[in-house]
Amino acid sequence: MGNLNVCVLGAKGYAAKIGKKGTVTDVTFYDHKAGTDSFTLIEPAKHPEKLSSLFYAVAMSEFGILVIDKIDAALGESIVMADSLGIGRGWVILQNYIQMEQVAPLLAGTCLEGYEVREDDPVKLREELIALAKAESKEPGEGTCGSCPVDSHFNVKGVGTVVLGSVIDGWFRKHDKMRVLPTGKEVVLKSIQKHDLDSDFGVKGDHVGLALRGVESDELDRGFVVTTDPDVKMTRTIEGKVSLVRYWGSPIKEGMVLHIGHWMQMVPCRVASVDNGDDFRSAKVRFDLDSDIIHRPGDKATIMYLEGGKLRVAGSVILE
């Protein structure tokens, strides 16, 4: 049983040609299932108006489809976001007589440079995505050590609290005891569903619904993390070298208000100190966050500046 999470960037509404529409928030999900294999398409419905819509769609994904019907600032920002989050596998679909020669300079030097060009044929794309999902099939290992950031949550009559999200790492099983961060509350995983079918486990890449005992829906929020991984921690201050994107034209300055994005979190922060050294693109920076950010040691987080105009993705920093 394999599943592939795919962000569909660029032209809006293209995912509807390939999958069946599901949950809609500031991102829209489209699903397709064939036998035991499936894929989930994730479209940033509110981008470019809301940068968070783009961030969440890409953060949940392992594969990208870049549908280019025009070359504009929103396309450029989508490419920079996918590069920042390391979505190195994917396809390019060209529309409106746009040629790859026009697009190649935008992808050069990014992890999207190796994206393959595909025909604008939703039926063939659907078949190829299912084949990729089948190849991605994973089984849980020994023990249990996985995490699922919360995208949405609600109460279901007769079931209780349900959260929806994508397994970001590792695996877990039905009946596992899990922590809910940042509250630290312990819950029991009553059941797992994948594409409306019951399952005994969730593994990295699965888009899941988790029924939890021991927490109410109104105690949760998007960005919370349900985990069995003891290494997952919370941090309020980040210190380290930043890696600014090549298009970012000015240094980060003390006092700037930015956002740090990781998993399904976008946490406001203030720059407490900066040492630009010889290269402002790899400055040593201390960020004081408004609230804890949940992560594993060594994870990479995205730096965003919402007042950045046409480019709001500034770079990245490692979370220790």
N, C-alpha and C positions, 0 to 999 in steps of 0.2 A: 504494500500500500504506500504510494508516494504522493506527495503534494508539492507544488511549486508556487511560491508567492511572487507575483510579477507586478512591478509598478509600470503603468502605462502613462507616458509623459508626452507632452506636446498637444496635438489636436484633441480637443475634448470630445467625449462620447464614443471614441473608437472602441473601447472595451466592450460596449454594448453589442457590437457586431460579433463578438467571439464568445462571450459568456452570458449567464443569466444574472440579472440584477438582483443584488441582495441588500445588505444593510447600507443605509445612507446617513452619513453625518457630514463633516467637512471633507471626508473621503468617501468614495463610493466603491463598493465591492461587487464584483461579478465572478460567478463561479461556473465551473464546468466539471463534470464527473463522467468517467468512462470506466466501468467495471470498478476496480478497487483504487484506481488512480484519479487524481484531480488536480486542478490548478485554480488559484484565486488571483484575479486581476484587481489591482488597487489603483484607483484614479484620483488625483488630487482635485476634487470638484471645485474648491474655492480658490485655487491658485490662478492668477497671480495676486488676487486681492489679499489673500491670507498666506503668508509664508509657511505657517504651521501646517496647512493642508498639504503642501508639497513635502515638508519634512516628514510628517507622519506616514505618508504614502510610500516614500522611499525607505524610511527606517524599517518598515515591516517587510521589505522585499529582499529577494535573493537574485532576481533577474529583472532586466529592464527591456521595455519596448518603447522606442523613441519614434513617435509618429510626427513627421515634420511636414506641415502644410504651409508654414511661413517661417521666416527667420527673423526673430525679434528678441527683445530683452527677456521675455518669459522663457523662451527656449534656452537662451544662454544660462539663465539662472537654474533651470532644470538640469542642464548638463553639469553645472558646477556642483549642485547638490548631490547628484548621483555619483559624481567623482569623489566628493568629500566623504560619502558613506560607503564607498568601495564597491559599487554595483558594477563589477567588471565583466559580467556576462550579459549579452543582450543582442537585440536586433534593431535595425533602423528601417523604417518604412517611409518612403518618399511620396509626397502628393503634390498636386498643383505644378507639375513639371519641374520641380526642384531636382537638381542633379547632385550626386554625391560630391562632386568637385566643390560645390558651394558649402557643403556641410563639413568636409574633412578638416578644414582649418580649425573649426570649433571643437572638434574631438581630439585633435593632435595634442599629445602630452598628457591626456587624461586616461583613466582606466576604461573609458568608453571607446578608445581608439580602435579596439579590436571587435567592436560590434559588427555583426554581419548584416548585409542588406537583404531584406526579404521583400517578396512581391506583396502588393496590397490585396491579399486573398485570405479573408477571415477563415474560410473552411480549412485551407492548408495550414494556416497558423494554429488553428485549434488542434489539428492532428499532431503537429510538431510539438506543441506545448504538452499534450498528453504523453507523448513519447519521452520528453524531457522529465516530466513528473515521474514516470515509471522508472527511469534511470536513477532518479533521486531517492527511490524507496529506501527507507531506513527502519531498522528495528531497534527497540530499546536495549541498552547494554545491561551490565550487572548493576545492582544498587539503584539509586534514584538521585538525580542531580540535575534539575532543569528549572527554567524560569519562563514565565509568561507575563509580559507587560499587559496591563488592562487597557483595551481600547474603549469598550463600552460595558455597561453593567445594568442589570435590571432584576426585578423580582418576577418569577414565574409561579403562578398558582399551582400548588401541589408539588413543586420542585424546590422552590426557595431562591436563593441568590444565585444568579448566573452571570459570569463574565465572559466576554468575547475578546479574543486576542490571538496573536501568533506566537508559537513557542520559539523563543529567540535563541535558546541554547539548551543542549542536553536532552533530557527526557524525564518524564514522571509517569506514575501509574495511578489508576483508580484506587481509592482508599488511602492514598498517601497523606501524611500530615505535611502541611505546607505553612510557610510564613507569608503574611501579607505585609509588605513594606510600603510606606514608611511607618505604619502603626505598630508593627511587630506582633500583631495578633496571630494566633495559631488557628488554623482551620483544617478541616478534613475535606479532601476531594471526593465528593460523593459519586460523580459520574463525569464522563468525557464524551462530547459529541464532535464528530467531524462531518461536515456537510449533512447534518441532520441524522446521522447514523451513530449509534453507540459504539464506543471503542474502549479497550482496556488500558490504552496508553496514549500519550502525546509525545512526539519527538520533534526535534528542531525542524522548522519549516512548516509544521502543521498549523492550519488555521482552525482554532478550536473554540468550543463552548464548554466552560467548566462550571459545574454545579458545586457550590461550596456550602459546607455546614460550619457555622460558628461565626458568621459575619453577615450583617445586613447590607443590602444594596446601598442604602444611603450613607454607609460608612466608607464607601469606596469612591474613587475618582479616577478619571483617565490618567495614565502615567504610573499608578500604583503597580506593584509587581508581586505576583504570586509565585513563590519559589520553594524548591527543596534544596537549593544550593547554599551550603554554609558560607561560601566565599563571597556571596553577594553582600555588599555593604552600602552605607550611606555616607555622603561627604557634603560638608557645608562650605569648605574653603578649598580651592584648587590652586596649586602652584606648579608651574612647569613651563616648558618652551612651547610656544604656539607655532603652528605651521599655517601661515596665511596663504590663501590662494593667489595665483600669479596675477590675477586681474585686480587684486586689492591694492589700491594706490597710495594709502597713507598709513602711518603707524597707529597702533592702538594707543590711546592716551589714558592717563590716570583720570578716574572719575567717569569714564564712559559707561553707559548702561547698555549691556548686551544681553543675549540669551544663550544659554548652554543647552544643547539638545542631545539627548541620549535615550535610546529605546523610544518610549512614548512620552517622554518628558521634554518640556521646553521651560527651563527655569531662568527667571530674570536674575541678573547679577550686576555687580559694579566692579570696575577695574580698580583694585586697591593700590597696586604698584606695578611699574613697568621698568624693565631694563632692556633697552633696544640693542645695546652692544653694537656690533658691526653691521647687523642686518635686521631691520625692523620686522622682516617676515618670519624670523625665528626668535623673537624677543622672549625674555623671561617675564612672565606675567603672573600676578596673584589676583584671583577672582574671588570676591566674597558673594556667595549666593544668597538669594532671599529665602530659600528653603533647601532641604537636603536633596541631593541627586543620588539616585539608586544605580549601582553599577558593580561590575566585577573589577578587581585590580588589573590595570593595564588596558582597560577599554578605551577606545577613542571616542571623544565627544565632538560635536559640531558647534562652532562659534557663529552666532548670527547677530546681525545689527539691523534691527527693524527700520531704522531711519536711513538705511544705506542707499535708498533710491532704486535704481535699476538692478543693482546687485546687492543682495542682503546676506549672502553666505560669505562669511569672512575667512573661515579656515577651521582648524581643529586643534585639540589639545588632548593629551593623554591623562586619564583619570587614575591616580595611584591609590 
